[in-house]
């Protein structure tokens, strides 16, 4: 908690010092590090003396195990080999895909990994959605749906390495008593009326999703605009930190969720389904649960700041997300 109460600048400086120590585990000549993003993990751009570029993730503590990270890298490598282009994971001098480093300014050791740089620009953000014409949104999400389908198809047929382990996104981890991202009802900024409405929505979501079988498909889990890099006509996917087992429809609602903010939800959904079905069948019985999964995703996001009090950028957004989710919950319950 002491680290969480430091300023954002102090946290970033401490994490950069840790990253600069960790990068020595890789054979990179004269690396220079610069912060790209500090949200779930601290992500630094790495420029080598020879001009090549890479990305280092300093993982948040206790979110993923070492085995989780190694299995994430294994699936990424297998996808890339199959022609579904993902960032290339760089192995350390020891031959591992991660190292663990510690410095005095950070209260616990952190897992760190390095990937080769991927060119492209994200079409939007999780917080702001995608600001574009309806037809452009439809075309973008047609590409995203097809990409998701190819990944799901690969995950279903892939001969996974022994001991393959990744987290699950299901009723318990999304809207259970101890959700993965955090207990939204513990947000101090919620009013009693907001808390009552949101808890009523959580109760209904639980009852609904308990009727939905499955949650056993290997998905990316975070196909939000931030994690899509558009380079001309090519859409590449990055950040497999949340890949794991879930429903096919959960991949879709996670990808579409930001469009509730910017608009274009219907166009995005139509495009996503068109793209997905161009590759493999979409389980139509899951579409009945689209509103329930969308609410589950939103409630999980609302709990995110509870488990991450150190992330300054989230604090100002929390009242907005709470108001948006309360309005959505009223509609859902109505």
C-alpha positions as CSV (number, residue, x, y, z in Angstrom):
1,X,0.0,0.0,0.0
2,X,2.9,2.3,0.6
3,X,3.9,1.9,-3.1
4,X,0.3,2.5,-4.1
5,X,0.3,5.9,-2.4
6,X,3.4,7.1,-4.2
7,X,2.8,9.4,-7.2
8,X,2.6,7.9,-10.6
9,X,5.9,9.4,-11.5
10,X,7.6,7.8,-8.5
11,X,6.1,4.4,-9.3
12,X,7.1,4.6,-12.9
13,X,10.7,5.6,-12.0
14,X,11.0,2.7,-9.6
15,X,9.5,0.2,-12.1
16,X,11.9,1.6,-14.9
17,X,14.8,1.0,-12.6
18,X,13.6,-2.6,-12.1
19,X,13.2,-3.0,-15.9
20,X,16.7,-1.7,-16.6
21,X,18.0,-4.3,-14.2
22,X,15.9,-7.1,-15.7
23,X,16.9,-6.3,-19.3
24,X,20.4,-7.4,-18.5
25,X,19.1,-11.0,-18.6
26,X,18.7,-10.6,-22.4
27,X,21.4,-10.3,-24.9
28,X,20.5,-6.8,-26.1
29,X,23.2,-4.3,-26.9
30,X,23.0,-0.9,-25.1
31,X,19.2,-1.0,-24.4
32,X,17.4,2.2,-23.8
33,X,14.0,2.0,-22.1
34,X,11.0,4.3,-22.3
35,X,7.5,3.9,-20.8
36,X,4.7,3.0,-23.2
37,X,1.9,2.2,-20.8
38,X,1.3,1.6,-17.1
39,X,-2.0,-0.1,-16.5
40,X,-2.2,-3.8,-15.8
41,X,1.5,-4.1,-16.2
42,X,4.2,-1.6,-16.8
43,X,5.2,-1.8,-20.5
44,X,8.5,-0.3,-21.7
45,X,9.7,0.2,-25.2
46,X,13.3,-1.0,-25.6
47,X,15.7,0.4,-28.3
48,X,18.9,-1.5,-28.8
49,X,22.2,0.1,-29.9
50,X,21.9,-1.5,-33.3
51,X,18.5,0.2,-33.9
52,X,16.2,-2.9,-33.3
53,X,13.2,-2.5,-31.0
54,X,11.5,-4.6,-28.4
55,X,8.9,-4.4,-25.6
56,X,9.4,-5.4,-22.0
57,X,6.5,-6.1,-19.7
58,X,7.0,-5.7,-15.9
59,X,4.2,-7.8,-14.6
60,X,2.0,-6.7,-11.7
61,X,2.7,-8.9,-8.6
62,X,0.6,-12.0,-7.9
63,X,-1.5,-11.7,-11.1
64,X,0.1,-14.5,-13.1
65,X,2.3,-17.4,-12.1
66,X,5.6,-18.2,-13.9
67,X,3.9,-21.2,-15.5
68,X,1.0,-19.0,-16.7
69,X,3.5,-16.7,-18.5
70,X,5.4,-19.6,-20.0
71,X,2.2,-21.1,-21.3
72,X,1.1,-17.8,-22.7
73,X,4.4,-17.6,-24.6
74,X,3.9,-21.2,-25.9
75,X,0.5,-20.4,-27.4
76,X,1.8,-17.2,-28.9
77,X,4.7,-19.0,-30.5
78,X,2.4,-21.8,-31.8
79,X,-0.1,-19.2,-33.3
80,X,2.8,-17.4,-35.0
81,X,4.1,-20.6,-36.5
82,X,0.6,-21.3,-37.8
83,X,0.5,-18.0,-39.6
84,X,-1.5,-16.0,-37.0
85,X,1.0,-13.3,-36.4
86,X,1.8,-12.5,-32.7
87,X,4.8,-10.7,-31.1
88,X,7.8,-12.9,-31.1
89,X,8.8,-13.7,-27.5
90,X,12.6,-13.3,-26.9
91,X,14.4,-15.8,-24.7
92,X,16.8,-14.7,-22.1
93,X,20.5,-15.7,-21.9
94,X,19.3,-18.5,-19.7
95,X,16.9,-19.7,-22.4
96,X,13.8,-18.8,-20.5
97,X,10.9,-16.5,-21.6
98,X,11.0,-14.6,-18.4
99,X,13.2,-13.4,-15.6
100,X,12.4,-12.2,-12.1
101,X,14.0,-9.0,-10.9
102,X,13.9,-6.8,-7.7
103,X,15.1,-3.3,-6.7
104,X,14.8,-1.4,-3.5
105,X,12.2,1.0,-4.8
106,X,9.6,-1.8,-5.6
107,X,8.3,-3.7,-2.6
108,X,8.3,-7.2,-4.3
109,X,10.2,-9.0,-7.1
110,X,8.5,-8.7,-10.5
111,X,8.3,-11.1,-13.4
112,X,9.6,-9.5,-16.7
113,X,9.5,-10.7,-20.3
114,X,10.6,-9.3,-23.6
115,X,8.9,-9.4,-27.1
116,X,10.0,-8.1,-30.4
117,X,8.4,-4.8,-31.5
118,X,5.3,-5.0,-33.7
119,X,4.4,-2.1,-36.1
120,X,0.9,-0.7,-36.3
121,X,-1.6,1.6,-34.6
122,X,-4.5,0.7,-32.3
123,X,-7.8,1.8,-33.7
124,X,-9.0,3.1,-30.4
125,X,-8.9,2.5,-26.6
126,X,-10.8,0.5,-24.0
127,X,-11.8,3.7,-22.3
128,X,-12.7,5.7,-25.4
129,X,-13.9,3.1,-27.9
130,X,-13.4,3.4,-31.6
131,X,-14.2,6.8,-33.2
132,X,-15.0,6.0,-36.8
133,X,-17.8,5.7,-39.2
134,X,-20.3,2.8,-38.7
135,X,-19.1,1.1,-41.9
136,X,-15.4,1.4,-40.8
137,X,-16.3,-0.1,-37.4
138,X,-18.1,-3.0,-39.2
139,X,-15.1,-3.6,-41.4
140,X,-12.7,-3.5,-38.5
141,X,-14.7,-5.9,-36.4
142,X,-15.1,-8.2,-39.4
143,X,-11.3,-8.6,-39.3
144,X,-11.4,-9.0,-35.5
145,X,-14.0,-11.7,-35.7
146,X,-12.1,-13.6,-38.3
147,X,-8.9,-13.3,-36.3
148,X,-10.7,-14.6,-33.1
149,X,-12.1,-17.5,-35.0
150,X,-8.7,-18.5,-36.3
151,X,-7.2,-18.4,-32.8
152,X,-10.1,-20.4,-31.4
153,X,-9.8,-22.9,-34.1
154,X,-6.1,-23.2,-33.5
155,X,-6.6,-23.5,-29.7
156,X,-9.1,-26.3,-30.2
157,X,-6.8,-28.4,-32.4
158,X,-3.4,-27.5,-30.9
159,X,-1.5,-30.3,-29.2
160,X,-0.8,-28.3,-26.0
161,X,2.5,-28.9,-24.1
162,X,2.4,-31.0,-20.9
163,X,1.3,-28.9,-17.9
164,X,-0.4,-26.2,-20.0
165,X,-2.2,-23.9,-17.6
166,X,-4.1,-20.7,-18.1
167,X,-6.8,-19.0,-16.1
168,X,-10.6,-19.3,-16.7
169,X,-13.1,-16.5,-17.3
170,X,-16.4,-18.0,-16.0
171,X,-19.2,-17.2,-13.5
172,X,-16.9,-17.3,-10.5
173,X,-14.0,-15.3,-11.9
174,X,-16.3,-12.7,-13.4
175,X,-19.2,-12.2,-11.0
176,X,-18.5,-14.5,-8.1
177,X,-17.6,-13.6,-4.5
178,X,-13.9,-13.2,-5.3
179,X,-13.8,-12.0,-9.0
180,X,-10.4,-12.0,-10.7
181,X,-10.3,-8.2,-11.2
182,X,-11.7,-7.2,-7.8
183,X,-14.9,-6.8,-5.8
184,X,-16.7,-3.8,-7.4
185,X,-19.1,-3.5,-4.4
186,X,-16.1,-2.4,-2.3
187,X,-15.6,0.8,-4.4
188,X,-15.7,3.7,-2.0
189,X,-17.1,6.0,-4.6
190,X,-20.3,4.1,-5.1
191,X,-23.5,5.5,-3.7
192,X,-25.8,3.1,-1.7
193,X,-28.3,3.2,-4.6
194,X,-25.6,2.4,-7.2
195,X,-24.4,-0.4,-5.1
196,X,-27.9,-1.8,-4.7
197,X,-28.6,-1.7,-8.4
198,X,-25.2,-3.2,-9.4
199,X,-25.5,-6.0,-6.9
200,X,-29.0,-6.9,-8.2
201,X,-27.5,-7.0,-11.7
202,X,-24.7,-9.2,-10.5
203,X,-27.2,-11.6,-8.9
204,X,-29.1,-11.9,-12.1
205,X,-26.0,-12.4,-14.2
206,X,-24.9,-15.2,-11.9
207,X,-28.2,-17.0,-12.3
208,X,-28.3,-16.6,-16.0
209,X,-24.7,-17.7,-16.7
210,X,-25.0,-20.8,-14.6
211,X,-27.4,-22.0,-17.3
212,X,-24.7,-21.5,-20.0
213,X,-22.5,-24.5,-20.4
214,X,-19.0,-24.5,-21.8
215,X,-16.5,-21.8,-20.9
216,X,-13.9,-24.3,-22.2
217,X,-12.6,-22.6,-25.3
218,X,-9.1,-21.2,-25.4
219,X,-9.5,-17.5,-26.1
220,X,-7.4,-14.3,-26.2
221,X,-9.6,-12.7,-23.6
222,X,-8.7,-9.1,-24.2
223,X,-9.4,-8.2,-27.9
224,X,-10.0,-4.5,-27.0
225,X,-8.9,-1.8,-29.4
226,X,-5.7,-1.2,-27.5
227,X,-4.5,-4.7,-28.3
228,X,-5.2,-4.6,-32.0
229,X,-2.5,-3.1,-34.2
230,X,-3.6,-2.0,-37.6
231,X,-0.9,-1.7,-40.3
232,X,-2.6,-1.0,-43.7
233,X,-5.0,-3.8,-44.3
234,X,-3.5,-6.1,-41.7
235,X,-4.8,-6.4,-38.1
236,X,-2.4,-8.0,-35.6
237,X,-3.2,-8.9,-32.0
238,X,-0.9,-8.3,-29.0
239,X,-1.1,-8.8,-25.2
240,X,-2.1,-12.3,-24.4
241,X,-1.9,-11.7,-20.7
242,X,-5.6,-12.6,-20.2
243,X,-5.7,-15.6,-22.6
244,X,-7.5,-18.5,-21.0
245,X,-10.6,-20.7,-21.0
246,X,-14.1,-19.2,-21.5
247,X,-17.1,-19.0,-23.8
248,X,-16.8,-18.1,-27.5
249,X,-19.2,-15.2,-26.8
250,X,-17.1,-13.8,-24.0
251,X,-14.3,-13.1,-26.5
252,X,-16.8,-11.2,-28.6
253,X,-18.4,-9.1,-25.7
254,X,-14.9,-8.2,-24.4
255,X,-13.9,-6.9,-27.9
256,X,-17.2,-5.0,-28.4
257,X,-17.5,-3.5,-24.9
258,X,-15.7,-0.3,-25.7
259,X,-18.2,0.4,-28.5
260,X,-20.8,1.1,-25.7
261,X,-18.8,4.2,-25.1
262,X,-18.0,5.4,-28.6
263,X,-21.1,4.0,-30.4
264,X,-21.2,1.5,-33.2
265,X,-22.1,-1.5,-31.1
266,X,-24.6,-3.0,-33.5
267,X,-22.3,-2.5,-36.5
268,X,-19.4,-4.0,-34.6
269,X,-21.4,-7.0,-33.5
270,X,-22.6,-7.6,-37.0
271,X,-19.1,-7.3,-38.4
272,X,-17.6,-9.5,-35.8
273,X,-20.2,-12.3,-36.4
274,X,-19.7,-12.1,-40.2
275,X,-15.9,-12.4,-39.8
276,X,-16.1,-15.2,-37.3
277,X,-18.6,-17.2,-39.4
278,X,-16.4,-16.8,-42.4
279,X,-13.9,-19.1,-40.6
280,X,-15.8,-21.3,-38.3
281,X,-19.3,-21.8,-36.9
282,X,-20.4,-19.5,-34.1
283,X,-22.4,-21.1,-31.3
284,X,-25.7,-19.4,-31.9
285,X,-27.1,-20.6,-28.6
286,X,-24.7,-18.4,-26.8
287,X,-26.1,-15.2,-28.5
288,X,-29.1,-15.4,-26.1
289,X,-26.7,-14.6,-23.3
290,X,-25.1,-11.6,-25.0
291,X,-26.6,-9.1,-22.6
292,X,-25.6,-11.2,-19.6
293,X,-22.0,-11.6,-20.7
294,X,-21.8,-7.9,-21.6
295,X,-23.0,-7.0,-18.0
296,X,-20.6,-9.6,-16.5
297,X,-17.7,-8.0,-18.5
298,X,-18.7,-4.5,-17.3
299,X,-19.0,-5.5,-13.7
300,X,-15.6,-7.1,-13.8
301,X,-14.1,-3.9,-15.2
302,X,-15.8,-1.9,-12.4
303,X,-14.0,-4.1,-9.9
304,X,-10.6,-3.5,-11.6
305,X,-9.7,-0.4,-9.6
306,X,-10.3,-2.2,-6.3
307,X,-7.4,-4.5,-6.8
308,X,-5.2,-1.9,-8.4
309,X,-5.2,1.2,-6.1
310,X,-1.8,2.2,-7.4
311,X,-2.9,2.9,-11.0
312,X,-3.5,6.7,-11.0
313,X,-5.0,6.9,-14.5
314,X,-8.0,4.7,-13.4
315,X,-9.1,6.8,-10.5
316,X,-10.5,9.6,-12.5
317,X,-12.4,7.2,-14.7
318,X,-14.0,5.2,-11.9
319,X,-17.0,7.6,-11.3
320,X,-17.8,7.6,-15.0
321,X,-17.6,3.9,-15.3
322,X,-19.8,3.5,-12.2
323,X,-22.4,5.8,-13.6
324,X,-22.3,4.1,-17.0
325,X,-22.6,0.6,-15.5
326,X,-25.4,1.7,-13.1
327,X,-27.4,3.0,-16.1
328,X,-26.7,-0.2,-18.0
329,X,-27.7,-2.3,-15.0
330,X,-31.0,-0.5,-14.7
331,X,-31.7,-1.3,-18.4
332,X,-30.6,-4.9,-17.9
333,X,-32.8,-5.4,-14.9
334,X,-35.7,-3.5,-16.5
